[in-house]
Amino acid sequence: MLLVLLVPVGIYIYRKFKPAKRSKKLAAEINSYKNLPSLRKTLLLVKTYSYLEAIFLLGLILSVAALLARPQSEILKIDEAKTHDVVLCMDTSGSMTDYIVPSFQALKDLANKNPTDRYAVSGFIDVSYTILPLTRDMVSVNERLDHWIEAMNSTSQDNYPVELNLGFDSGHIVGTDVARGLQGCMRRFGDLDSERSRTIVLASDLEDTSDDKTELFKAAQLLPRYGVKLYVLMPSAYWKENPDIAKVVQLTHATVKDVSSVSSTRDIVSSILRDTLNKDEVKQYAKVDSPQILWALATIFAVLWAVVVVLRWRVSR
């Protein structure tokens, strides 16, 4: 850029201080020529072009100087390739109700320590529904989770559906559909073809009440196909004796965590998230600015300066 600036400066200095050519005409003849109308017009044009040349050159110099010394602001940039998408999926059937609040509390704790990752919460019974959309907006994460935790703690679950506390009117529940729960989690991730780390933390006993398990097994196969890690929190280890549940665990390549008591849920979820979330520095402050205007001004002044120089040289010949 400095070389570009030196070109017009060098030409100007050369033209300004180069030795004048000796005229073969007498001084008296030259003075008499100045009185000719055509010559006066030529001299006026040369003088005008000289002023314009100086103005455009000054504009070019100032534009280039501003471009080199322009102020730059800092913005936070996140290395998306190193971030994680985490979906906490809650089975809200009766047997899993007590595990909802400690799971929410663990997610809130870890999310605030890892604000560069993205988080979502979904629930399912016979259908899947969104509790928290996928986001890294910590204000939304904290507000939504606090709201649902308070709603769950303030209402007796005996005569009040859990789903209503979580913002979903389930209507008439006809069982538990784990396939829809897994499919709902996968939809939370959005574009599955993009290269990202994706994890589902599923709190469920995987007791699917549908008669046909075909859809369940198809949904289970989606996770390894798209590189999604699955952790399953179960209240007991009896799943090994249930062939359907064992097959789901096998198809999803899931890591099963035996939740021996409700009180241990928060610690187990926290442990999973600590192992999953970012350990590398994924955020950096990058210098950013908008030099396009200065580039445009420098280009315009350079073109105008070159045009005026050519015109002045042609007139003064």
ZIGI-V653923 format. One line per field, one symbol per residue. burial: b if it has 16 or more other C-alpha atoms within 10 Angstrom, else e. Layout:
burial: ???
This chain:
burial: eeeebeebbeebeeeeeeeeeeeeeeeeeeeeeeeeeeeeebeebbeebbebbeebbbbbbbbbbebeeeeeeeeeebeeebbbbbbbbbbbbeebbbbbbbbbbbbbebbbebbbbbbbbbbbbbbbbbbbbbbbebeebbebbbebbebbeeeeeeeebbbebbeeebeeeeebbbbbbbbbbbebbeeeeeebbbbbbbbbbbbbebeebeebbebbbbbeebebbbbbbbbeeebeeeebbebbbebbbbeebbbeebeebbebbbebbeebbbeeeeeeeeeeeeeeebeebbebbbebbbebbeebeeeee
